[in-house]
């Protein structure tokens, strides 16, 4: 693992980092043993924490053994459900779930046992789901207690629906347009990658919430902070409608800003770590809706995962392609989304994740065959706990285990018979481009929210890149050709040395700060 820089430690608010972290590698290192000439194909399970699987060391042993039976090379293990952690050394407080008491550390145990078996571990974190119980979490430091229903102003991180609702049943969500909430999520994710020898982070719920009035509109984003920032950006004096095009674009940008910030900060801590996101595949694919911008991921939950692949701010999209193969309409949906993944790959990796829990064994084998035949970068089943439709309907753990064993036998008999290795992230292991992490502020310390910044190459083969600051004045740019760049604020009214220079090097994150006397 890469040792965090002083800047990263400061960003974590002084959170203690484990001493076992090694010195920073010059480039990303692969941790999985790879046989020469082995086929590259991601293979594994999502292991949710709402069911048993990592609650004690014996469960972890069973998980790893059954992953080996599948020929799995990666496990995506849920450690962050609702701003808590199934771990002991993270910014998120330790979960209240019924796991073995401390010092037992579920994530550390999974990493130790899985790595000993040659299996990667990816920490699955729900990015925006705050809490979902009538009983508050026990930790006073939990974000629901500190920034939930009793908080005010910018300290209230709750997302709000257009009708004023902040709580749906017992479910609450953070607003990705709240700068403080965003930075907390970034720092919490970074604390996991800094303190554990994970192979990556898998972001779930990296989007706006469900519970909307239509299938192609999103009703969320109406918190005080969100509306104030949107008004500042657009100059509008009216509360936007949920289907307002500018408001929809702006909300998508807030999610993209969060993804970009996590990607860059993770890269600073450990360039070998993989950032994967769970891509929504609601209903049909872009073929049915006239293109990506007509799909429900883009319109209904403000998740532009195609754009993230294009920009290079994710390493892998693990698509939650949850469709019933025995239903002809859903079988078509499954195929359309697989074809879209193949088209949108954009020099990153795309993995199709079928819903084992919605299908019988024969249908799951057929879906796996389709994924392999299309040449996607991998297959990941949801879920380890419920490997078949029959298992989902049963509360008998022995029956679930038997169903999983039968599924594995069927998959390994043919379609997943070959042992495979996780695809290499050549853009990280053999980097040819660099990354910039920057900030813009006034000289009095006021942050520059939603300000345009242009990076002009002055030496080297780079292209002009235009980026925009987030709510803390931060900006990031990836896949930059090495060379020297002039970094300039181009906001109208910017005065007083609103530019500087930065040297970009392959495989590194270059930091830069821009200061101005006035902005607009």
Buried (B, 14 or more C-beta within 10 A) or exposed (E): BBBBBEEBBEBBEEBEBEEEBEEBBEEBBBBBEBEEEEEBBBBBBBBBBEBBBBBBBEBBEEBBEBBBBBBBBBBBBBBBBBBBBBBBBBBBBBBBEEBBEEEBBBBBBBBBBBBEEBBBBBBBBBBBBBBBEEEBBEBEEBBBBBBBEEBEEBBBBBBBBBEEEBBEEEBBBBBBBBBBBBBBBBBBBBBBBBBBBBBBBBBBBBBBBBEBEEEBBBBBBBBBBBBEBBBEBBEBEEEBEBBBEEBBEBBBBBBBBBBBBBBBBBBBBBBBBBBBBBBBBBBBBBBEBEEBEBBBBBBBBBBBBBBBBEBBBBBBBBBBBBBBBBBEEBBBBBBBBBBBBBBBBBEBBBBBBBBBBBBBBEBBBBBBBBBBEBEBBBBBBBBBBBBBBBBBEBEEEEBBBBBBEBBBEBBBEEBBEEEBBBBBBEBBBEBEBBBBBBBBBBEEEEBBBBBBBBBBBEEEEBEEBEBBBBBBBBBBBBBBBBBBBBBBBEBEEBEEEBBBEBBBBBBBBBBBEBBBEEBE
